[in-house]
Amino acid sequence: MSAYLPFPRFIGIGGSLKALLTGLTGSCSELPRFSVSPLLLVLWLPLIALLPPLAMLMLVKLQAKQGQRSFYLKAMGSAPYLSLLSAELLYFIFLYLIYAGVGFFTQQALADYLQTAAEHQVLQIGTPEQLAYAQHVVRYWQCAGGAVCFVLYFIASLSLSALLGAHGVQSLQLACLSLIKNLPALLLLILIAITVGSLIEHYFASVKIAALQGRFHDEFVTLFPYVFIVLRLYVLHALALALCLSAAAAAGVLHLSVKRSSLESGPTDVA
């Protein structure tokens, strides 16, 4: 049986920004109205974070329901679902490795800090070694966040390859090719996320210090932590959805105003 697989496209900077804009606004003409609205972040964010293959299956079905384009979907058989299960298992393996790596480097930084603090017998409040330790921890978690973004995009591409008819090594090849071709777009999304996240945390710290100094009323002091929590969730939802939409655009499931080159215009016939 033949499967017609689209060659992974290069979505470019414009495609990644269009995906991010869709994640921020929830507006996408190729999907049913309000289906990816930020108001649904309580659904999409946990789904993408925990079950990205299932999230990609939902996006594919939403696109098919909208009827903007038709493509070969093999989700009715058992093989794609087994491939999605394998992708989910691989996703958790990657997450564990990232978490273990961050834990290892954090423990190393803590051991170095404790050794330096023992040699520098002063009150450890705002000392250079304390600030250096905090910077190292923040840097490690930023790198971990970037790695999770790459893994999420890879698993999304792997899931789409399975849904479009690829199997085994073929799915891995298509997912790796999609990741390599769209590396600049992914780096841009990660850079934007790190910049925005750093700004949010900076203003949160500033407002918290001002609240501790009594510059605001009690009502505001009680309210502002929840405002920042919602803001963080909103940014995470937009980023996660942008990564999934970028993977869908690279696979040809969505357009996102990305033009196809002459080398990518035809499907790949796989025996």
LUMLUMLO-119902 format. One record per residue (C-alpha): x, y, z; residue in three letters. Coordinates in pm, whole numbers. Last residue first. Example, Ala and Ser with C-alpha at 12.3 -4.5 7.8 and 13.67 -1.06 7.14 Angstrom:
PT:X:Y:Z:rest
PT:1367:-106:714:ser
PT:1230:-450:780:ala
//
This chain:
PT:X:Y:Z:rest
PT:592:195:-113:ala
PT:648:558:-41:val
PT:546:818:-293:asp
PT:662:1160:-179:thr
PT:415:1433:-248:pro
PT:477:1711:-496:gly
PT:536:2081:-440:ser
PT:847:2044:-227:glu
PT:1119:2073:-493:leu
PT:925:2349:-673:ser
PT:911:2547:-350:ser
PT:604:2564:-132:arg
PT:483:2899:-7:lys
PT:411:2944:364:val
PT:99:3147:440:ser
PT:36:2943:756:leu
PT:-39:2657:514:his
PT:-143:2376:746:leu
PT:-107:1997:708:val
PT:197:2041:486:gly
PT:439:1872:726:ala
PT:628:2197:787:ala
PT:297:2373:857:ala
PT:197:2106:1109:ala
PT:536:2134:1282:ala
PT:495:2511:1299:ser
PT:144:2467:1438:leu
PT:279:2241:1714:cys
PT:559:2483:1802:leu
PT:320:2780:1798:ala
PT:78:2593:2026:leu
PT:352:2537:2283:ala
PT:467:2900:2261:leu
PT:118:3050:2288:ala
PT:27:2821:2579:his
PT:349:2905:2763:leu
PT:284:3277:2717:val
PT:-73:3246:2847:tyr
PT:37:3030:3140:leu
PT:294:3290:3241:arg
PT:37:3569:3216:leu
PT:-214:3373:3423:val
PT:48:3322:3695:ile
PT:147:3689:3674:phe
PT:-210:3800:3736:val
PT:-244:3549:4019:tyr
PT:61:3696:4195:pro
PT:-87:4050:4147:phe
PT:-411:4002:4338:leu
PT:-315:3981:4706:thr
PT:-64:4267:4687:val
PT:-318:4467:4488:phe
PT:-583:4431:4759:glu
PT:-331:4512:5033:asp
PT:-253:4849:4877:his
PT:78:4914:4710:phe
PT:406:5082:4813:arg
PT:443:4870:5128:gly
PT:810:4775:5086:gln
PT:709:4414:5041:leu
PT:481:4523:4756:ala
PT:767:4710:4589:ala
PT:986:4399:4615:ile
PT:707:4189:4465:lys
PT:650:4441:4185:val
PT:1018:4433:4091:ser
PT:1037:4053:4111:ala
PT:731:4016:3889:phe
PT:871:4275:3650:tyr
PT:1192:4075:3611:his
PT:1005:3743:3587:glu
PT:789:3877:3304:ile
PT:1089:4027:3126:leu
PT:1281:3699:3150:ser
PT:983:3507:3010:gly
PT:951:3750:2720:val
PT:1319:3714:2632:thr
PT:1322:3336:2679:ile
PT:1007:3295:2468:ala
PT:1138:3522:2191:ile
PT:1467:3332:2180:leu
PT:1284:2998:2172:ile
PT:1061:3111:1885:leu
PT:1361:3245:1692:leu
PT:1557:2924:1749:leu
PT:1262:2726:1616:leu
PT:1248:2934:1298:ala
PT:1623:2899:1243:pro
PT:1605:2517:1297:leu
PT:1330:2470:1039:asn
PT:1523:2250:795:lys
PT:1691:2054:1073:ile
PT:1370:1982:1265:leu
PT:1176:1884:951:ser
PT:1458:1654:845:leu
PT:1467:1493:1189:cys
PT:1090:1435:1180:ala
PT:1104:1293:825:leu
PT:1390:1057:916:gln
PT:1222:945:1238:leu
PT:899:868:1053:ser
PT:1091:664:794:gln
PT:1270:475:1069:val
PT:940:337:1190:gly
PT:643:401:963:his
PT:511:689:756:ala
PT:142:717:665:gly
PT:33:1075:724:leu
PT:-59:1007:1086:leu
PT:286:860:1151:ala
PT:460:1162:997:ser
PT:235:1390:1203:leu
PT:338:1214:1523:ser
PT:709:1246:1439:leu
PT:665:1614:1358:ser
PT:494:1672:1694:ala
PT:762:1466:1870:ile
PT:1037:1677:1706:phe
PT:863:2006:1788:tyr
PT:819:1902:2152:leu
PT:1179:1784:2175:val
PT:1310:2113:2036:phe
PT:1092:2309:2279:cys
PT:1202:2084:2568:val
PT:1566:2160:2481:ala
PT:1496:2533:2494:gly
PT:1335:2495:2837:gly
PT:1632:2291:2957:ala
PT:1869:2563:2837:cys
PT:1664:2818:3029:gln
PT:1668:2589:3332:trp
PT:2047:2566:3323:tyr
PT:2086:2941:3278:arg
PT:1861:3013:3576:val
PT:2059:2770:3792:val
PT:2391:2922:3684:his
PT:2269:3274:3751:gln
PT:2151:3176:4099:ala
PT:2489:3019:4179:tyr
PT:2672:3330:4057:ala
PT:2446:3550:4270:leu
PT:2524:3340:4577:gln
PT:2894:3343:4502:glu
PT:2891:3722:4464:pro
PT:2707:3770:4797:thr
PT:2348:3893:4796:gly
PT:2269:3748:5137:ile
PT:2508:3478:5255:gln
PT:2627:3632:5581:leu
PT:3004:3605:5567:val
PT:3258:3323:5603:gln
PT:3397:3299:5250:his
PT:3567:2957:5239:glu
PT:3245:2782:5339:ala
PT:3055:2991:5083:ala
PT:3292:2875:4807:thr
PT:3240:2509:4897:gln
PT:2866:2555:4928:leu
PT:2853:2730:4591:tyr
PT:3060:2462:4417:asp
PT:2833:2190:4560:ala
PT:2524:2385:4452:leu
PT:2660:2427:4098:ala
PT:2729:2053:4076:gln
PT:2382:1976:4208:gln
PT:2233:2207:3947:thr
PT:2437:2037:3674:phe
PT:2304:1694:3774:phe
PT:1945:1808:3821:gly
PT:1944:1980:3482:val
PT:2072:1664:3317:gly
PT:1820:1444:3497:ala
PT:1537:1673:3390:tyr
PT:1654:1669:3028:ile
PT:1692:1290:3032:leu
PT:1347:1250:3187:tyr
PT:1191:1477:2927:leu
PT:1355:1282:2644:phe
PT:1225:952:2783:ile
PT:880:1105:2825:phe
PT:873:1207:2458:tyr
PT:997:865:2343:leu
PT:703:704:2520:leu
PT:462:947:2355:glu
PT:619:881:2014:ala
PT:578:507:2068:ser
PT:212:558:2153:leu
PT:170:770:1841:leu
PT:331:493:1635:ser
PT:90:240:1785:leu
PT:-195:474:1695:tyr
PT:-65:508:1342:pro
PT:-45:127:1302:ala
PT:-398:52:1427:ser
PT:-592:184:1130:gly
PT:-830:479:1111:met
PT:-555:737:1165:ala
PT:-427:691:811:lys
PT:-488:1049:700:leu
PT:-408:1135:336:tyr
PT:-468:1499:272:phe
PT:-758:1732:207:ser
PT:-740:2107:249:arg
PT:-957:2386:388:gln
PT:-1217:2137:506:gly
PT:-1258:2279:856:gln
PT:-1323:1928:982:lys
PT:-998:1806:828:ala
PT:-809:2084:1004:gln
PT:-977:1998:1334:leu
PT:-892:1631:1280:lys
PT:-526:1713:1219:val
PT:-515:1942:1522:leu
PT:-670:1670:1739:met
PT:-413:1415:1620:leu
PT:-138:1666:1694:met
PT:-266:1708:2051:ala
PT:-278:1329:2092:leu
PT:87:1307:1987:pro
PT:172:1594:2228:pro
PT:29:1419:2536:leu
PT:169:1582:2851:leu
PT:267:1938:2754:ala
PT:42:1956:2448:ile
PT:-263:1830:2637:leu
PT:-187:2031:2951:pro
PT:-162:2351:2740:leu
PT:-452:2276:2505:trp
PT:-733:2225:2753:leu
PT:-674:2493:3019:val
PT:-544:2705:2730:leu
PT:-896:2710:2587:leu
PT:-944:3083:2649:leu
PT:-632:3135:2438:pro
PT:-848:3025:2142:ser
PT:-730:2723:1947:val
PT:-1073:2595:1838:ser
PT:-1221:2948:1853:phe
PT:-1320:2933:1485:arg
PT:-1249:2602:1315:pro
PT:-894:2571:1177:leu
PT:-745:2688:847:glu
PT:-848:3051:903:ser
PT:-638:3067:1222:cys
PT:-708:3314:1504:ser
PT:-621:3195:1855:gly
PT:-466:3534:1931:thr
PT:-133:3446:2094:leu
PT:-96:3099:1945:gly
PT:-198:3226:1604:thr
PT:60:3503:1633:leu
PT:321:3242:1725:leu
PT:232:3034:1419:ala
PT:252:3344:1198:lys
PT:591:3426:1355:leu
PT:713:3073:1280:ser
PT:592:3094:921:gly
PT:749:3434:865:gly
PT:1085:3319:1001:ile
PT:1099:3034:754:gly
PT:851:2752:698:ile
PT:1103:2522:532:phe
PT:891:2230:419:arg
PT:906:1863:510:pro
PT:837:1650:196:phe
PT:470:1555:197:pro
PT:404:1184:239:leu
PT:183:987:8:tyr
PT:151:637:140:ala
PT:138:341:-92:ser
PT:0:0:0:met
//
